[in-house]
Amino acid sequence: MNAVLVVGATGTVGGLAARALHRQGASVALAGRNAERLADRSRLPGDCPRRVFDAYDLDGCAALAPWAVRSLGRLDRVVVAVGVAGFGRAESVDEAAAEHLMTVNALAPMAVVRGALPVLEAGGAIGVVTGSVVDAPPQGMADYAAAKTALATWLGVVGREQRARGVRIVDVRLPHLEGGFTARAVTGEPPRLPPGADPAAEVERHLLAPLTDAPGRPHRASPGLLGAPQA
Ligand SMILES: NC(=O)c1ccc[n+]([C@@H]2O[C@H](COP(=O)([O-])OP(=O)(O)OC[C@H]3O[C@@H](n4cnc5c(N)ncnc54)[C@H](OP(=O)(O)O)[C@@H]3O)[C@@H](O)[C@H]2O)c1
């Protein structure tokens, strides 16, 4: 794995992935929403190229991979770990929050991938974090689960489209993790959740390992979406 773009490098998952890849000797380009957080939270040397973007700027999302090619000289892998949670019954989610959830969790990752496809060559791979909500969407998370499911469906089709040219798309369906993701929800309050899984172990097993081997299918973590009740 030589040259990697990590989108969402300020987050728990993106930060862990970026640091692990850097330790393994990869050249890592970092993209995040906020320059200061990108410098602080990535905890990576200042010579790693950095770029600020916002999920609502879809053209800016699509421009990230071409920027990474210019910055690193090549691009072999892309990690997309952008997302935001949202909770509440459907009637309690206002339209601005619904739009936010769909934009950050579906449209922005799709734009990043769309921009990356033309610049990746055979042997390239893209890992995109969706979530175990795709397999078991709980009540009280309709908008978040719908956005992740839209993304997962899109990734499945794109993966089939890209197979013949040797570019792999990995749909990473992580379970609920420790790290405070649910507390940063854009709307509503999370249900009472059991302790989350260890983020470092899950990132290694379900994101980094599949990017180096060759499963073309969704990479499902242990069952239980965000640990929420399934009723
Ligand atoms: N943690 C879990 O329990 C869990 C479980 C299953 C799936 N996932 C998925 O895993 C991915 C990473 O989650 P995480 O735990 O690492 O969450 P996190 O720590 O909250 O990180 C989320 C990342 O998304 C970025 N982001 C949020 N809104 C954005 C916007 N409008 N524009 C640009 N970037 C934006 C954040 O940037 P800032 O740092 O600037 O806010 C951060 O880099 C997400 O897709 C999430 O849905 C998480």
The ligand as an ORCA input file, in Angstrom:
! r2SCAN-3c Opt
* xyz 0 1
  N     -18.386      5.111     15.604
  C     -19.346      4.221     15.396
  O     -19.953      3.659     16.323
  C     -19.670      3.831     13.971
  C     -20.359      2.636     13.728
  C     -20.635      2.274     12.416
  C     -20.256      3.131     11.381
  N     -19.618      4.292     11.666
  C     -19.231      5.160     10.557
  O     -17.820      5.295     10.553
  C     -17.457      6.550     10.001
  C     -16.479      7.240     10.946
  O     -17.081      7.359     12.224
  P     -16.233      7.839     13.485
  O     -16.602      6.968     14.624
  O     -14.807      7.988     13.119
  O     -16.921      9.267     13.722
  P     -16.264     10.642     14.076
  O     -15.120     10.448     14.998
  O     -17.372     11.537     14.519
  O     -15.689     11.139     12.665
  C     -16.556     11.544     11.640
  C     -15.751     12.226     10.568
  O     -16.659     12.804      9.610
  C     -16.347     14.171      9.483
  N     -17.488     14.998      9.146
  C     -18.668     15.081      9.795
  N     -19.445     15.996      9.191
  C     -18.730     16.500      8.154
  C     -18.974     17.487      7.163
  N     -20.121     18.162      7.103
  N     -18.010     17.743      6.242
  C     -16.831     17.077      6.292
  N     -16.537     16.147      7.208
  C     -17.481     15.868      8.132
  C     -15.802     14.585     10.835
  O     -15.129     15.806     10.743
  P     -14.929     16.709     12.093
  O     -13.849     16.040     12.873
  O     -14.533     18.032     11.564
  O     -16.239     16.711     12.823
  C     -14.898     13.387     11.109
  O     -13.708     13.475     10.373
  C     -18.758      7.302      9.766
  O     -19.149      7.133      8.427
  C     -19.757      6.582     10.657
  O     -21.077      6.680     10.167
  C     -19.299      4.668     12.921
*
